[in-house]
Amino acid sequence: MSPLTLPQTTFIACDGAWEAAGTVLFGAPFDGTTSFRPGTRFGPSAVRLDSDGLETYSPYQDKDLEDYAIFDSGDLDLPFGDTEAVLKAIEDRTRTILEAGKRPFMIGGEHLVTLGSMRAVAQVYPAVEVLHFDAHADLREDYLGVALSHATVMRRVADLIGPDRLHQFGIRSGTREEFAFAKAHTDFHPFAVTAVAACAQALQGKPVYLSVDMDVLDPSIFPGTGTPEAGGISWRDLLGALLQLRGLNIIGMDVNELSPHYDPSGVSTAVYGKTIREMLLLVESNK
């Protein structure tokens, strides 16, 4: 039997049995370190509800979610006011999924939640490589004196795995120091995602963790986020980059930074859901 409980509302077609599932979804509704506009705690529940408006079939990949066993284990109950306790809860959920031989897929939440998952992933897969799509470098040593922040998350990930195994795409915002650190230490591809294909070729056979901050998209496409940044890529650019990852050994994933109430049209939530669908089908069809 599953150690996790199926929630009442699942992401579209993600109601498979735990025993059969290769990928396990869970939500991390946390925005306790958001530096500008909060609200990402509402992202996981909003996208599950709105996913009913999506088709299960992807014409881009000619794949259908109905053909795969995917288990949505629901949102974590995260404590207020204790960031380390939040990260520990995420780490524990990720480890439960990994130790069962399954792939975790976390729906955030602000981007700091990635660190919780990565603490478990780095233990199970010490040689893991991280693909990071984002508008922001997230490489500050601290933010206003605090080491744990969505503005520092990739610096903390680099501390875990080594900066040379961090591959960053679409970055167009950060401090002078962050850009200098990235150019000197990470595999850094600012402004665009055109280098993804070559990176994917180099990562063949290696364990890969994929982290997508949806503000990598231009805010004209995805305004429902806490830190919108002009000059982003299109959704088709993002999809094209994701499809370049077919065949990689993707052992875990997350998608983050939807604040649904900043886009009352619902378009951002729909874009979030469609991205999750394509990411799920990407890894399921890798089998």
Backbone torsions as a table, in degrees:
resi	resn	phi	psi	omega
1	MET	NA	156.7	-179.3
2	SER	-71.1	138.7	171.4
3	PRO	-77.2	-5.0	-178.5
4	LEU	-119.2	156.5	-175.1
5	THR	-106.2	135.1	176.2
6	LEU	-68.9	126.2	-179.9
7	PRO	-73.3	166.5	178.7
8	GLN	-64.5	-42.9	179.7
9	THR	-111.1	118.9	179.9
10	THR	-109.9	160.5	170.7
11	PHE	-63.3	147.4	-172.7
12	ILE	-47.1	125.2	176.0
13	ALA	66.6	9.4	-179.1
14	CYS	-99.9	52.2	-179.0
15	ASP	-119.0	28.5	177.8
16	GLY	-70.4	171.0	179.1
17	ALA	-75.8	143.1	177.1
18	TRP	-54.8	-44.4	-174.5
19	GLU	-61.1	-35.5	-175.8
20	ALA	-90.4	-15.8	-170.7
21	ALA	-71.3	136.3	170.7
22	GLY	-91.8	-29.8	179.5
23	THR	-121.5	137.1	179.7
24	VAL	-122.7	118.9	175.9
25	LEU	-82.5	149.0	164.4
26	PHE	-154.7	152.5	-179.7
27	GLY	-101.1	144.4	176.3
28	ALA	-124.3	82.2	-173.2
29	PRO	-79.7	79.1	-173.5
30	PHE	-133.7	135.1	172.3
31	ASP	-143.8	35.7	-173.4
32	GLY	-72.2	-14.8	177.8
33	THR	-118.4	13.1	-178.5
34	THR	-57.1	129.3	-171.1
35	SER	-90.2	-14.1	-178.4
36	PHE	-127.0	-89.3	-175.6
37	ARG	-108.0	116.5	-179.2
38	PRO	-75.8	172.7	175.8
39	GLY	134.4	-3.4	-178.5
40	THR	-69.7	-14.4	176.7
41	ARG	-61.5	-21.2	-178.7
42	PHE	-90.9	-3.7	-176.8
43	GLY	-63.2	-49.1	-176.7
44	PRO	-60.8	-43.7	-178.9
45	SER	-70.3	-36.7	-179.4
46	ALA	-65.1	-41.9	-176.3
47	VAL	-73.3	-31.5	174.8
48	ARG	-62.5	-46.7	-178.9
49	LEU	-62.1	-46.3	-176.5
50	ASP	-74.8	-16.3	-179.5
51	SER	-64.0	-18.7	176.1
52	ASP	-62.8	-19.4	177.9
53	GLY	-86.1	-1.7	179.6
54	LEU	-97.6	151.5	167.9
55	GLU	-77.2	148.5	175.0
56	THR	-76.8	-18.1	-176.9
57	TYR	-90.7	134.8	174.3
58	SER	-104.8	113.8	175.0
59	PRO	-71.4	-18.2	178.6
60	TYR	-70.8	-35.3	-177.0
61	GLN	-112.1	-6.1	-175.1
62	ASP	53.1	46.0	179.1
63	LYS	-132.9	156.0	-177.6
64	ASP	-132.3	131.4	179.3
65	LEU	-58.8	-27.6	-179.6
66	GLU	-62.9	-19.3	-176.4
67	ASP	-87.1	-0.5	-174.9
68	TYR	-128.3	150.6	176.1
69	ALA	-92.5	107.1	178.9
70	ILE	-125.0	133.8	-174.7
71	PHE	-111.5	122.3	174.8
72	ASP	-97.3	110.6	-175.4
73	SER	-90.6	5.0	174.3
74	GLY	85.4	-175.4	-178.0
75	ASP	-87.0	144.3	170.3
76	LEU	-70.6	147.0	170.7
77	ASP	-88.6	101.7	-171.9
78	LEU	-102.0	136.1	-178.3
79	PRO	-74.8	148.6	174.7
80	PHE	-84.4	141.5	169.5
81	GLY	83.4	5.8	-179.6
82	ASP	-138.4	91.3	-174.5
83	THR	-63.5	-40.2	179.6
84	GLU	-64.5	-36.4	177.5
85	ALA	-66.6	-37.2	175.8
86	VAL	-61.6	-48.3	-179.1
87	LEU	-63.6	-35.5	178.8
88	LYS	-66.4	-40.2	178.6
89	ALA	-63.4	-41.1	178.2
90	ILE	-67.1	-42.7	177.7
91	GLU	-59.3	-44.3	-178.7
92	ASP	-64.5	-42.4	179.3
93	ARG	-64.6	-42.7	179.5
94	THR	-62.3	-42.5	-179.3
95	ARG	-65.4	-40.2	176.9
96	THR	-56.5	-43.4	-178.8
97	ILE	-69.1	-45.6	-178.8
98	LEU	-64.3	-41.9	-177.6
99	GLU	-69.1	-18.0	174.0
100	ALA	-86.6	4.0	179.3
101	GLY	78.2	23.7	-176.7
102	LYS	-116.1	169.9	-176.7
103	ARG	-102.9	120.9	176.7
104	PRO	-78.0	140.2	173.3
105	PHE	-131.8	106.2	-176.8
106	MET	-97.0	133.7	173.8
107	ILE	-106.4	113.9	178.2
108	GLY	-85.4	175.5	12.4
109	GLY	79.4	159.5	173.4
110	GLU	-71.8	167.8	-169.3
111	HIS	-73.5	-17.1	177.8
112	LEU	-59.0	-24.7	-178.6
113	VAL	-58.4	-24.4	178.2
114	THR	-58.4	-35.0	-178.8
115	LEU	-62.4	-38.7	177.6
116	GLY	-59.6	-48.4	177.4
117	SER	-62.1	-42.2	-176.2
118	MET	-66.4	-27.6	176.7
119	ARG	-62.9	-37.2	175.8
120	ALA	-77.1	-43.7	-177.7
121	VAL	-59.8	-43.2	-177.0
122	ALA	-66.1	-25.6	176.3
123	GLN	-76.3	-41.3	-178.2
124	VAL	-79.5	-35.1	-179.6
125	TYR	-125.1	80.3	-175.2
126	PRO	-61.6	-22.5	-178.7
127	ALA	-97.6	19.7	-174.7
128	VAL	-62.5	143.7	172.1
129	GLU	-108.8	141.8	-176.5
130	VAL	-114.4	125.5	172.1
131	LEU	-99.9	125.7	-171.4
132	HIS	-126.5	114.4	175.4
133	PHE	-105.6	127.8	-171.9
134	ASP	-169.6	158.3	167.5
135	ALA	-82.4	-25.6	-171.6
136	HIS	-114.8	144.1	-178.3
137	ALA	-67.6	-34.1	-179.3
138	ASP	57.1	35.4	-174.3
139	LEU	-114.3	15.5	177.0
140	ARG	-63.7	144.6	173.6
141	GLU	-67.8	-36.4	173.5
142	ASP	-154.8	162.2	174.5
143	TYR	-122.3	112.0	-175.9
144	LEU	54.0	40.2	176.9
145	GLY	84.2	1.0	-177.3
146	VAL	-108.1	127.5	-175.5
147	ALA	-79.2	-24.3	-177.6
148	LEU	-105.9	106.3	-176.3
149	SER	-156.4	157.9	174.1
150	HIS	-68.0	-12.6	174.9
151	ALA	-86.6	-8.6	-179.0
152	THR	-118.8	0.9	-166.5
153	VAL	-59.3	-41.4	-177.6
154	MET	-76.6	-21.7	171.0
155	ARG	-67.8	-40.3	177.6
156	ARG	-69.1	-36.6	175.0
157	VAL	-63.8	-42.2	177.1
158	ALA	-61.3	-36.1	175.8
159	ASP	-61.2	-35.3	-178.5
160	LEU	-73.4	-46.5	-167.9
161	ILE	-112.1	-10.3	-172.8
162	GLY	94.6	133.0	-175.3
163	PRO	-65.5	-22.4	-179.0
164	ASP	-71.2	-13.4	177.3
165	ARG	-102.8	15.5	175.5
166	LEU	-108.1	118.7	-175.4
167	HIS	-113.4	115.4	-170.0
168	GLN	-114.8	134.7	-175.7
169	PHE	-134.5	142.8	173.5
170	GLY	81.8	2.2	-175.5
171	ILE	-64.4	132.2	178.1
172	ARG	-142.8	13.6	179.8
173	SER	-150.3	140.7	178.1
174	GLY	164.5	174.3	176.5
175	THR	-78.2	164.8	174.5
176	ARG	-55.5	-40.5	-178.4
177	GLU	-67.1	-38.5	178.3
178	GLU	-63.2	-45.0	-179.5
179	PHE	-65.6	-37.3	177.7
180	ALA	-65.7	-42.1	178.5
181	PHE	-62.8	-45.0	-179.0
182	ALA	-62.0	-46.6	-179.0
183	LYS	-63.0	-31.4	-177.6
184	ALA	-87.1	-25.7	-167.2
185	HIS	-127.7	-36.3	-177.5
186	THR	-97.1	171.2	171.8
187	ASP	-86.4	96.1	-161.6
188	PHE	-110.3	123.2	-179.4
189	HIS	-131.7	82.1	-175.5
190	PRO	-72.6	158.2	168.7
191	PHE	76.1	-26.3	-172.8
192	ALA	-145.6	173.8	179.3
193	VAL	-121.2	18.4	-175.1
194	THR	-69.1	-20.0	-178.4
195	ALA	-86.0	1.7	-175.7
196	VAL	-62.8	-39.9	-176.4
197	ALA	-60.0	-46.6	-179.8
198	ALA	-66.0	-38.6	177.9
199	CYS	-63.3	-44.6	-179.9
200	ALA	-60.2	-39.5	178.8
201	GLN	-61.4	-39.4	-179.5
202	ALA	-72.0	-20.5	-176.2
203	LEU	-98.0	6.1	179.6
204	GLN	-54.9	130.1	177.2
205	GLY	85.7	-7.5	-179.2
206	LYS	-98.4	150.9	174.3
207	PRO	-70.2	133.2	-174.2
208	VAL	-128.3	134.5	171.1
209	TYR	-111.1	132.3	-175.8
210	LEU	-111.6	124.1	178.8
211	SER	-125.0	120.2	-177.2
212	VAL	-117.1	114.0	168.9
213	ASP	-92.1	119.8	-171.0
214	MET	-69.9	-9.1	174.2
215	ASP	-76.1	1.7	167.4
216	VAL	-60.0	-27.8	176.2
217	LEU	-74.3	152.0	174.6
218	ASP	-62.9	141.4	-179.2
219	PRO	-64.4	-15.2	172.8
220	SER	-67.5	-20.8	179.3
221	ILE	-100.0	-35.9	-174.3
222	PHE	-135.6	73.7	-179.8
223	PRO	-76.2	-16.3	-174.5
224	GLY	-82.5	64.9	-179.3
225	THR	-146.7	158.6	-172.5
226	GLY	-76.9	-26.4	-177.9
227	THR	-131.9	69.9	-179.7
228	PRO	-64.7	142.2	-175.4
229	GLU	-136.7	114.6	-178.7
230	ALA	-60.9	154.1	175.4
231	GLY	93.8	20.9	-175.6
232	GLY	-85.8	179.1	-179.2
233	ILE	-85.4	167.4	175.5
234	SER	-85.7	165.2	176.9
235	TRP	-65.3	-35.6	177.5
236	ARG	-65.4	-34.0	174.2
237	ASP	-62.9	-44.5	179.7
238	LEU	-63.4	-47.1	178.9
239	LEU	-59.1	-45.2	179.4
240	GLY	-58.9	-39.4	177.8
241	ALA	-66.3	-43.4	179.4
242	LEU	-61.3	-40.3	-178.8
243	LEU	-68.8	-19.0	173.8
244	GLN	-69.4	-12.6	-177.4
245	LEU	-90.2	0.9	178.5
246	ARG	-57.1	134.4	179.5
247	GLY	94.0	-13.5	176.8
248	LEU	-74.3	156.8	177.0
249	ASN	-86.8	78.7	-178.7
250	ILE	-84.0	110.1	-172.5
251	ILE	-97.1	-6.8	177.9
252	GLY	-172.1	158.4	-176.5
253	MET	-151.3	158.1	166.5
254	ASP	-149.8	159.1	174.6
255	VAL	-138.5	137.3	-166.1
256	ASN	-141.3	168.8	164.5
257	GLU	76.3	30.2	165.2
258	LEU	-85.5	122.6	168.2
259	SER	-113.6	93.1	-165.1
260	PRO	-62.9	-29.8	-173.8
261	HIS	-74.2	-12.3	174.7
262	TYR	-79.7	-5.9	175.6
263	ASP	-132.4	82.3	-177.0
264	PRO	-65.3	-13.3	176.1
265	SER	-68.0	-22.0	-177.1
266	GLY	85.2	-2.1	-177.1
267	VAL	-63.7	-43.4	-178.5
268	SER	-61.3	-41.2	178.3
269	THR	-64.1	-39.5	177.3
270	ALA	-64.3	-40.9	177.6
271	VAL	-64.1	-40.9	177.4
272	TYR	-58.5	-49.0	-178.5
273	GLY	-63.2	-41.7	-179.5
274	LYS	-66.5	-36.3	176.6
275	THR	-64.1	-43.1	177.6
276	ILE	-60.7	-44.1	178.0
277	ARG	-56.5	-47.2	-177.9
278	GLU	-67.5	-36.4	178.0
279	MET	-66.4	-41.9	177.2
280	LEU	-61.3	-46.0	-178.4
281	LEU	-68.7	-30.6	176.6
282	LEU	-57.7	-49.2	-175.2
283	VAL	-81.0	-33.2	179.2
284	GLU	-66.5	-37.3	-178.5
285	SER	-81.7	-0.8	173.7
286	ASN	-77.6	-11.1	-175.9
287	LYS	-65.7	NA	NA
